[in-house]
Amino acid sequence: MQKLNIPCIKTGEFAKLCGTNKRTLFHYDEIGLFSPASTDEKGYRYYSESQCDVFFTITCLKELGMPLKEIKEYISHQSPSAIEELLEIQQTKVAAELEQLRRIQTVIHTKLSLLHRARELQNVTDLSSVFLETQEEEQLLVLSAPIFSDDHDRIFSALCEHIAQCSHYRLNSGYPYGAMLPLSGLRAQDWETYGYFFTETCQSPEKIPSSIKTCIKKAGTYAAIYLRGNYYKSEEAFRKLLAYLDKHRLAPGEFVYKEAVLDELSAKEEEYLTRISVNCK
């Protein structure tokens, strides 16, 4: 019969209580990280219930990726200041990981919403008709450097810089990059001049560096047309959109937005789906 000074439980019971196994407890004891409260003359280990909190803290630190050797070092120098330093360091790490997880969650949500929108337009085989859509909320767009050129090298350079900038500052929320084309250029049958590239972001404006140009894509009514397949072959879509604006005597905004709904991530080239739209009154 167990004769110890404090109430204790056997290794198997303690392991069950803490959601672990005896092998882990034996290993922790062998390396001097976490030892039983008592061991009897037959070598049986016994743990006090108060040790559960210590074991739980070790488990949390290990799940954060902290090496057992480093955990042992902190625990072997038990003091309020040592554990305070440890917990503050780990709190910073956890905050960073939570922020990253929230960002990943946002990207997943965005991709799913685009896929759901594409499913609603699965009957589009070439070009849809032009119709009016309502954008319920404002959208914050991160812009590239201004282009206003049809020079391929300049356009490609601006795109690469834009993608790199969004990646560096973690501004991408899962939306594919898009392009803003000046309506005045399209009116002159200039189908190749780009004004800006843009990426919609869910990041709050105050967290975006002041050196980065942004704009608000207004909520409201948009005339939109959807293009299936190669998004570079969009001249006919532009023509139909302009004709619709003229026919219905709509007052369009300054830029036409060209953005992917289905891109390389989720479809083959012949199945790409591109939205071309312009704010109108």
C-alpha positions as CSV (number, residue, x, y, z in Angstrom):
1,M,0.0,0.0,0.0
2,Q,1.3,3.5,-0.9
3,K,2.7,5.4,2.1
4,L,3.5,9.0,1.0
5,N,3.3,12.3,2.7
6,I,1.1,13.9,0.0
7,P,-1.9,12.5,-2.0
8,C,-0.6,11.1,-5.2
9,I,-1.7,9.0,-8.2
10,K,0.0,6.4,-10.2
11,T,1.7,7.1,-13.6
12,G,-1.1,5.7,-15.7
13,E,-3.7,7.7,-13.9
14,F,-1.7,10.9,-14.1
15,A,-1.1,10.3,-17.8
16,K,-4.8,9.8,-18.4
17,L,-5.6,12.9,-16.4
18,C,-3.2,15.1,-18.5
19,G,-4.1,13.5,-21.9
20,T,-0.6,12.0,-22.4
21,N,1.0,8.6,-22.1
22,K,3.3,6.9,-19.7
23,R,6.2,6.8,-22.3
24,T,6.2,10.6,-22.4
25,L,6.2,10.9,-18.6
26,F,9.1,8.4,-18.4
27,H,11.1,10.4,-21.1
28,Y,10.5,13.7,-19.3
29,D,11.8,12.1,-16.1
30,E,14.9,10.7,-17.8
31,I,15.9,14.0,-19.2
32,G,15.2,15.8,-16.0
33,L,12.4,18.0,-17.3
34,F,9.5,16.7,-15.3
35,S,9.9,14.2,-12.5
36,P,7.3,12.4,-10.3
37,A,6.5,13.8,-6.9
38,S,7.6,10.5,-5.3
39,T,9.1,7.1,-6.1
40,D,8.6,4.2,-3.7
41,E,11.0,1.5,-2.8
42,K,9.9,-0.6,-5.8
43,G,10.5,2.1,-8.3
44,Y,6.9,3.0,-8.9
45,R,6.4,6.7,-9.8
46,Y,3.7,8.8,-8.2
47,Y,2.5,12.2,-9.3
48,S,0.6,14.9,-7.3
49,E,-2.5,16.4,-8.8
50,S,-0.9,19.8,-8.4
51,Q,1.7,18.8,-11.0
52,C,-1.0,18.8,-13.7
53,D,-0.6,22.6,-14.2
54,V,3.2,22.3,-14.6
55,F,2.8,19.5,-17.2
56,F,0.1,21.5,-19.0
57,T,2.4,24.5,-19.3
58,I,5.2,22.3,-20.6
59,T,2.8,20.9,-23.2
60,C,1.8,24.4,-24.3
61,L,5.4,25.6,-24.7
62,K,6.2,22.4,-26.7
63,E,3.3,23.0,-29.0
64,L,4.7,26.5,-29.7
65,G,7.8,24.8,-31.0
66,M,10.0,25.5,-28.0
67,P,12.7,22.8,-27.6
68,L,12.5,20.6,-24.5
69,K,16.0,21.6,-23.6
70,E,15.0,25.3,-23.5
71,I,11.9,24.5,-21.5
72,K,14.0,22.6,-19.0
73,E,16.4,25.5,-18.7
74,Y,13.6,27.9,-17.7
75,I,12.0,25.4,-15.3
76,S,15.3,24.6,-13.6
77,H,15.7,28.3,-12.7
78,Q,12.3,28.7,-11.1
79,S,11.5,32.3,-10.2
80,P,8.7,34.7,-10.9
81,S,11.0,36.9,-13.1
82,A,12.2,33.9,-15.2
83,I,8.7,32.6,-15.9
84,E,7.5,36.1,-16.6
85,E,10.2,36.6,-19.2
86,L,9.4,33.2,-20.8
87,L,5.7,33.9,-20.9
88,E,6.1,37.3,-22.4
89,I,8.3,36.0,-25.2
90,Q,5.9,33.2,-25.9
91,Q,2.9,35.6,-25.8
92,T,4.6,37.7,-28.6
93,K,5.1,34.5,-30.6
94,V,1.4,33.4,-30.1
95,A,0.2,36.9,-31.2
96,A,2.2,36.6,-34.4
97,E,0.9,33.1,-35.1
98,L,-2.7,34.2,-34.5
99,E,-2.3,37.0,-36.9
100,Q,-1.0,34.7,-39.5
101,L,-3.8,32.2,-38.9
102,R,-6.4,35.1,-39.3
103,R,-4.7,36.0,-42.6
104,I,-4.9,32.4,-43.8
105,Q,-8.5,32.2,-42.7
106,T,-9.3,35.4,-44.7
107,V,-7.6,34.0,-47.8
108,I,-9.6,30.8,-47.6
109,H,-12.8,32.7,-47.1
110,T,-12.0,34.9,-50.2
111,K,-11.2,32.0,-52.4
112,L,-14.4,30.2,-51.4
113,S,-16.5,33.3,-52.1
114,L,-14.9,33.6,-55.6
115,L,-15.6,29.9,-56.3
116,H,-19.2,30.3,-55.2
117,R,-19.6,33.4,-57.5
118,A,-18.0,31.4,-60.4
119,R,-20.5,28.6,-59.8
120,E,-23.4,31.1,-60.3
121,L,-21.9,31.9,-63.7
122,Q,-21.0,28.4,-64.9
123,N,-23.3,28.8,-68.0
124,V,-21.0,31.5,-69.4
125,T,-19.1,29.8,-72.2
126,D,-17.6,32.8,-74.0
127,L,-19.0,36.2,-73.1
128,S,-21.9,36.9,-70.9
129,S,-24.4,39.7,-71.5
130,V,-23.8,43.0,-69.8
131,F,-25.9,43.5,-66.7
132,L,-26.0,45.6,-63.6
133,E,-24.6,44.4,-60.3
134,T,-24.6,46.0,-56.9
135,Q,-21.5,46.2,-54.9
136,E,-22.8,46.5,-51.3
137,E,-19.7,47.7,-49.6
138,E,-16.6,49.8,-50.4
139,Q,-13.5,47.9,-51.2
140,L,-10.0,49.0,-50.3
141,L,-7.6,48.6,-53.2
142,V,-3.8,48.6,-53.0
143,L,-2.5,50.1,-56.2
144,S,0.7,49.7,-58.2
145,A,2.8,52.6,-59.4
146,P,0.9,54.5,-62.2
147,I,1.4,53.0,-65.6
148,F,-0.8,54.7,-68.3
149,S,1.1,53.0,-71.0
150,D,0.7,50.1,-73.4
151,D,4.4,49.3,-73.3
152,H,4.7,45.6,-72.4
153,D,7.9,45.9,-70.5
154,R,6.6,48.8,-68.4
155,I,3.4,47.0,-67.7
156,F,5.2,43.8,-66.7
157,S,7.6,45.7,-64.4
158,A,4.8,47.5,-62.6
159,L,3.0,44.2,-62.1
160,C,6.0,42.4,-60.6
161,E,6.7,45.4,-58.3
162,H,3.1,45.4,-57.2
163,I,3.0,41.7,-56.5
164,A,6.2,41.9,-54.5
165,Q,5.0,44.9,-52.5
166,C,1.7,43.1,-51.6
167,S,3.6,40.0,-50.6
168,H,6.2,41.9,-48.5
169,Y,3.6,43.8,-46.5
170,R,1.2,40.9,-46.4
171,L,-1.6,42.9,-48.0
172,N,-3.0,40.1,-50.1
173,S,-6.3,38.8,-48.8
174,G,-6.8,36.1,-51.4
175,Y,-8.1,38.2,-54.3
176,P,-6.2,37.9,-57.6
177,Y,-4.6,41.1,-58.8
178,G,-6.7,43.1,-61.2
179,A,-6.1,45.9,-63.7
180,M,-7.7,49.4,-64.0
181,L,-7.9,50.7,-67.5
182,P,-8.8,54.3,-68.3
183,L,-12.2,54.6,-69.8
184,S,-11.0,57.4,-72.0
185,G,-8.5,55.0,-73.6
186,L,-11.1,52.4,-74.2
187,R,-13.4,55.1,-75.8
188,A,-10.5,55.7,-78.2
189,Q,-10.3,52.0,-79.0
190,D,-7.0,51.7,-77.1
191,W,-7.5,48.3,-75.5
192,E,-3.9,47.8,-74.2
193,T,-3.2,50.9,-72.0
194,Y,-3.2,50.1,-68.3
195,G,-3.7,52.7,-65.6
196,Y,-2.9,50.7,-62.5
197,F,-2.8,47.2,-61.2
198,F,-4.7,46.6,-58.0
199,T,-5.2,44.1,-55.3
200,E,-8.2,44.2,-53.0
201,T,-7.2,43.9,-49.4
202,C,-9.0,43.3,-46.1
203,Q,-6.2,44.9,-44.2
204,S,-7.2,48.0,-42.2
205,P,-6.0,51.2,-43.8
206,E,-4.0,52.3,-40.7
207,K,-1.8,49.2,-41.0
208,I,-0.8,50.0,-44.6
209,P,2.4,52.0,-44.9
210,S,1.8,55.5,-46.1
211,S,4.2,55.0,-49.0
212,I,1.8,52.6,-50.6
213,K,-0.9,54.1,-52.8
214,T,-4.5,52.9,-52.2
215,C,-7.9,53.9,-53.3
216,I,-11.5,53.1,-52.5
217,K,-13.6,51.2,-55.0
218,K,-17.0,52.7,-54.2
219,A,-20.1,50.8,-53.3
220,G,-22.9,51.1,-55.8
221,T,-24.1,50.0,-59.2
222,Y,-21.6,48.5,-61.7
223,A,-22.2,47.5,-65.3
224,A,-20.4,44.1,-65.6
225,I,-19.6,41.5,-68.3
226,Y,-17.9,38.2,-67.7
227,L,-15.3,36.6,-70.0
228,R,-14.5,32.9,-70.2
229,G,-11.1,31.8,-71.2
230,N,-8.0,33.8,-72.0
231,Y,-8.4,37.1,-70.1
232,Y,-6.0,38.9,-72.5
233,K,-8.6,38.5,-75.3
234,S,-11.0,41.1,-73.9
235,E,-11.5,43.5,-76.8
236,E,-15.0,42.2,-77.6
237,A,-15.9,42.4,-73.9
238,F,-14.8,46.1,-73.8
239,R,-16.8,46.9,-76.9
240,K,-20.0,45.3,-75.5
241,L,-19.6,47.1,-72.2
242,L,-19.2,50.5,-73.9
243,A,-22.1,49.8,-76.2
244,Y,-24.3,49.0,-73.1
245,L,-23.3,52.2,-71.4
246,D,-24.2,54.3,-74.4
247,K,-27.4,52.5,-75.1
248,H,-28.6,53.0,-71.5
249,R,-27.1,56.5,-71.2
250,L,-25.2,55.6,-68.1
251,A,-22.6,57.9,-66.6
252,P,-19.5,55.7,-66.0
253,G,-16.6,56.2,-63.7
254,E,-13.0,57.0,-64.7
255,F,-11.7,53.4,-64.8
256,V,-12.9,50.0,-66.0
257,Y,-11.9,47.2,-63.6
258,K,-10.7,43.9,-64.9
259,E,-10.3,41.1,-62.3
260,A,-10.2,37.4,-62.1
261,V,-12.9,35.2,-60.6
262,L,-11.4,31.9,-61.6
263,D,-7.6,32.0,-62.3
264,E,-4.6,29.7,-62.5
265,L,-5.2,28.4,-59.0
266,S,-8.6,26.9,-59.6
267,A,-9.1,26.4,-63.4
268,K,-7.4,25.6,-66.7
269,E,-6.9,28.5,-69.1
270,E,-10.0,27.7,-71.1
271,E,-12.1,27.8,-67.9
272,Y,-10.7,31.1,-66.6
273,L,-13.5,33.6,-65.7
274,T,-12.8,37.3,-65.7
275,R,-15.1,40.1,-64.6
276,I,-14.9,43.5,-66.4
277,S,-16.9,46.2,-64.8
278,V,-17.4,50.0,-64.4
279,N,-19.2,52.0,-61.8
280,C,-22.1,53.8,-63.3
281,K,-25.0,56.1,-62.4
